[in-house]
Amino acid sequence: MDILGYIGFAVLIFLAVTWTIGVRAKLDAGAHTIIGALFFLVAAIVLGVSGANKLHSLWVIPSGFILALLLSLLVVHVPPVFSLFRLLASAFASIVRVGIPAEKVKAAQDAGLRATMDEWASQMEKKEK
């Protein structure tokens, strides 16, 4: 069973690294993606440092994806609660994106928002036809 735990822990570390790199590379990432990256990173550090059984990674990994999904729902249904997560995501993203000019981040976020709105508008036009 220890081997299965170490495999799960390796997957958790992989997810933590790739999601964190994704937050740095994809400048228009949403708060739910950033919080997911933070969750995987903290979980990997806690499991590694605490000496807890690595089998815990087998329930931590699905929990991270469920957390990201729930945050996507919170943004629509409970905005005041989501604002706390947005603040946490903003702080984490600022740390991960050290060295990237703020103007570049803002431009990428604006471009992502514009693309989303264009896609939404085209879907609404298709529904109307």
ZADRENPA-531807 format. One record per residue (C-alpha): residue in three letters; x, y, z. Coordinates in steps of 0.001 Angstrom, whole numbers. Each point is the difference from the previous one (the first is absolute). Example, Ala and Ser with C-alpha at 12.3 -4.5 7.8 and 13.67 -1.06 7.14 Angstrom:
<pts>
[pt 'ala', [12300, -4500, 7800]]
[pt 'ser', [1370, 3440, -660]]
</pts>
This chain:
<pts>
[pt 'met', [0, 0, 0]]
[pt 'asp', [2945, 2313, 577]]
[pt 'ile', [859, -160, -3685]]
[pt 'leu', [-3516, 1119, -906]]
[pt 'gly', [342, 2884, 2471]]
[pt 'tyr', [3283, 1136, -1519]]
[pt 'ile', [-1484, -187, -3494]]
[pt 'gly', [-2923, 2156, 1165]]
[pt 'phe', [2415, 2405, 1683]]
[pt 'ala', [2030, 265, -3214]]
[pt 'val', [-3204, 805, -1897]]
[pt 'leu', [-854, 2634, 2622]]
[pt 'ile', [3432, 1608, -380]]
[pt 'phe', [-381, -77, -3792]]
[pt 'leu', [-3401, 1721, 253]]
[pt 'ala', [1371, 2595, 2418]]
[pt 'val', [2906, 840, -2303]]
[pt 'thr', [-1985, 38, -3257]]
[pt 'trp', [-2893, 2046, 1394]]
[pt 'thr', [2400, 2508, 1561]]
[pt 'ile', [1906, 314, -3273]]
[pt 'gly', [-3365, 382, -1721]]
[pt 'val', [-893, 2912, 2285]]
[pt 'arg', [3266, 1686, -951]]
[pt 'ala', [-293, -746, -3731]]
[pt 'lys', [-3737, 561, -494]]
[pt 'leu', [-374, 3542, 1217]]
[pt 'asp', [-3776, 35, -383]]
[pt 'ala', [-579, -3048, 2230]]
[pt 'gly', [-3115, 230, 2135]]
[pt 'ala', [-96, 34, 3777]]
[pt 'his', [-1239, -3600, 121]]
[pt 'thr', [3065, -1152, -1949]]
[pt 'ile', [2351, 1990, 2211]]
[pt 'ile', [-1617, -1338, 3194]]
[pt 'gly', [266, -3533, -1428]]
[pt 'ala', [3717, 517, -569]]
[pt 'leu', [409, 1366, 3521]]
[pt 'phe', [-1916, -2966, 1434]]
[pt 'phe', [2172, -2559, -1801]]
[pt 'leu', [3179, 1849, 998]]
[pt 'val', [-943, 256, 3673]]
[pt 'ala', [-1209, -3615, 79]]
[pt 'ala', [3274, -1257, -1486]]
[pt 'ile', [2044, 2023, 2482]]
[pt 'val', [-2097, -1095, 2992]]
[pt 'leu', [91, -3678, -1000]]
[pt 'gly', [3731, 186, -628]]
[pt 'val', [976, 1850, 3159]]
[pt 'ser', [-2434, -1480, 2512]]
[pt 'gly', [988, -3589, -551]]
[pt 'ala', [-3642, -992, -471]]
[pt 'asn', [-733, -3116, -1978]]
[pt 'lys', [336, 745, -3704]]
[pt 'leu', [-3228, -1946, -652]]
[pt 'his', [-1817, 3168, 1049]]
[pt 'ser', [953, 1401, -3387]]
[pt 'leu', [-2586, -2341, -1537]]
[pt 'trp', [-2847, 1999, 1549]]
[pt 'val', [1767, 3365, -113]]
[pt 'ile', [308, -17, -3796]]
[pt 'pro', [-3745, -375, -714]]
[pt 'ser', [-699, 2532, 2768]]
[pt 'gly', [2071, 2593, -1867]]
[pt 'phe', [-2031, -437, -3156]]
[pt 'ile', [-3260, 122, 1962]]
[pt 'leu', [1165, 3176, 1747]]
[pt 'ala', [705, 1661, -3356]]
[pt 'leu', [-3443, -1055, -1243]]
[pt 'leu', [-1739, 1292, 3130]]
[pt 'leu', [1791, 3328, -299]]
[pt 'ser', [-1337, 308, -3539]]
[pt 'leu', [-3496, -354, 1433]]
[pt 'leu', [670, 2419, 2879]]
[pt 'val', [891, 2791, -2386]]
[pt 'val', [-3536, -143, -1398]]
[pt 'his', [-2119, -866, 3015]]
[pt 'val', [1807, 1471, 3062]]
[pt 'pro', [2212, 2911, -1102]]
[pt 'pro', [789, 1296, 3538]]
[pt 'val', [1525, -3347, 1010]]
[pt 'phe', [1844, -218, -3301]]
[pt 'ser', [1590, 3416, 615]]
[pt 'leu', [2052, -1524, 2834]]
[pt 'phe', [1299, -2686, -2349]]
[pt 'arg', [692, 2649, -2639]]
[pt 'leu', [2158, 1917, 2478]]
[pt 'leu', [1951, -3160, 847]]
[pt 'ala', [376, -838, -3702]]
[pt 'ser', [1216, 3517, -746]]
[pt 'ala', [2686, -207, 2688]]
[pt 'phe', [1196, -3418, -1207]]
[pt 'ala', [7, 1086, -3652]]
[pt 'ser', [2009, 3103, 901]]
[pt 'ile', [2636, -2178, 1645]]
[pt 'val', [130, -2482, -2881]]
[pt 'arg', [124, 2746, -2632]]
[pt 'val', [2881, 1954, 1534]]
[pt 'gly', [1977, 1643, -2790]]
[pt 'ile', [-2868, 199, -2482]]
[pt 'pro', [-1047, 3621, -627]]
[pt 'ala', [-3457, 876, 1335]]
[pt 'glu', [-939, 1543, -3353]]
[pt 'lys', [640, -3310, -1747]]
[pt 'val', [-2192, -1863, 2500]]
[pt 'lys', [-2795, 2575, -335]]
[pt 'ala', [175, -139, -3810]]
[pt 'ala', [-225, -3797, 30]]
[pt 'gln', [-2962, 95, 2388]]
[pt 'asp', [-1772, 2568, -2176]]
[pt 'ala', [653, -2066, -3129]]
[pt 'gly', [-1296, -3135, 1725]]
[pt 'leu', [-3131, 1807, 1140]]
[pt 'arg', [-562, 1389, -3490]]
[pt 'ala', [384, -3483, -1526]]
[pt 'thr', [-2438, -1466, 2513]]
[pt 'met', [-2569, 2696, -697]]
[pt 'asp', [364, -497, -3773]]
[pt 'glu', [-464, -3747, 403]]
[pt 'trp', [-3041, 530, 2208]]
[pt 'ala', [-1485, 2445, -2516]]
[pt 'ser', [512, -2429, -2889]]
[pt 'gln', [-1693, -2769, 1990]]
[pt 'met', [-2960, 2260, 711]]
[pt 'glu', [-266, 842, -3709]]
[pt 'lys', [-32, -3721, -849]]
[pt 'lys', [-2795, -593, 2505]]
[pt 'glu', [-2060, 2821, -1480]]
[pt 'lys', [186, -1476, -3513]]
</pts>
